[in-house]
Amino acid sequence: MTNHSPLQAIFALAPRLRRASSRALSIYLPARSEGYDARFYDIEFRDLLHRYKDRLSPKDRELMDYEMRRLRHHVATVRPAACPAFAGFADEPNGVLELVKLRDEVDERLEVGELLVAPILRQLEHYPPALIAVVDKEQAKTFGAILDEIIPLEQVKGTEVRHSRAGGTSAPSNQRKADNTAKANLEAAIKTVEREMASGVYMHLYIAGPDEARTIFEHLLPERLKKMIAGHLSASLDSSQLKRELREKVVAAEKR
């Protein structure tokens, strides 16, 4: 299994950062906890520009001015809220324009050059990325929990598990068929989980879903994945607010 790589977690969160050059703009700013307010960010961006303009060469200052305008417009579109801070990255020639919501406050920073990711890496050490597998006997969904984001990954649709109410001598046979179908479906879900965990992005695994399916799934997991289980969640596949519930449960589990 691939060793965990915090940098891979950053790229999973913001894939376009892979394309950034050595002439990118990186910024770190507080987010307004009460919700988006354009005036708040106008002041924050203006203060950051004022603080750093005399520290940069004329060429870097020109790049900063241009990319800061792009980032300011992006913030107005994304409207970050409900997080203590965020990182912003811009490199227009390479198609980079990203915001990463953070879990903790950070010092305000601005840098022109190689991507400044050290503050994010420190937060990833404190909040290890986790893969969430939500399973039942017929299908499964996987999600990545990275910092403040719950990212939908894959959906595995298996074969319908038919439950026969007929009694008599056929009942045990029908039950075995249903159990074998469920097992095959869960084994397919495990292959997806193995692939995601081998990516190097995730350090922990959470399992969610109905108790019976969750128990079977965990029993079938390879030992190396069993050792990475960090907890169980109550979320179900048909939850209309699945991402919100998963985020709340993961945060609660991390605090324990």
TALINRA-V954601 format. One record per pair of residues at least 4 apart in sequence whose ideal C-beta (glycine too) atoms are under 6 Angstrom apart, sorted by the first residue. I is the first residue (numbers start at 0). J is the second residue. Records with the same first field share a line. If there is no record, write none. Layout:
BEGIN
I: J + J
END
This chain:
BEGIN
0: 197 + 223
1: 197 + 199
3: 199 + 202
4: 199
5: 120 + 123
7: 199 + 200
8: 123 + 128 + 145 + 200
9: 116 + 119
10: 14 + 16 + 17
11: 200
12: 99 + 145
13: 97 + 99
15: 95 + 97
16: 88 + 97
18: 93 + 95
19: 23 + 90 + 95 + 114
20: 90 + 93
21: 112 + 113
23: 90 + 114
24: 66 + 89 + 111
25: 88 + 110 + 114 + 115
26: 87 + 109
27: 86 + 105 + 107 + 108 + 118
28: 43 + 107
29: 84
30: 79 + 82 + 84 + 85
31: 36 + 39
34: 80
35: 78 + 80
40: 44 + 74
44: 71
47: 109
48: 52
51: 109
52: 60
55: 59 + 60
59: 111
62: 111
63: 67 + 111
66: 89
69: 89 + 96
70: 87 + 89
73: 96
77: 98
79: 85 + 100
82: 100 + 147
83: 103 + 104
84: 101 + 104 + 105
85: 98 + 100 + 101
86: 99 + 119
87: 98
88: 95 + 97
89: 96
90: 95
100: 147
101: 122
102: 122 + 126 + 146 + 147
103: 122
105: 118
110: 115
116: 120
122: 126
127: 202 + 203
128: 145 + 200 + 201
129: 144 + 201 + 203 + 205
130: 195 + 196 + 201 + 204
131: 142 + 144 + 205 + 245
132: 141 + 192 + 206
133: 140 + 207 + 208 + 234 + 236
134: 139 + 188 + 208 + 212 + 216
135: 208 + 209 + 212 + 236
136: 160 + 181 + 212
137: 157 + 160 + 184
138: 155 + 156 + 157
139: 155 + 188
140: 154
141: 152 + 153 + 191 + 195
142: 149 + 151 + 152
143: 150 + 152
144: 149 + 249
149: 242 + 245 + 246
153: 191
155: 187 + 188 + 191
157: 184 + 187
158: 180
160: 177 + 180 + 181
162: 177
163: 173
165: 169
166: 170
169: 173
185: 215 + 216 + 219
189: 219
196: 201
203: 227 + 229
204: 227 + 228
205: 229 + 230 + 232
206: 213 + 217 + 231
207: 232 + 234
208: 212 + 213
220: 224 + 225
230: 252
232: 248
234: 238 + 241 + 244 + 245
238: 244
240: 244
END
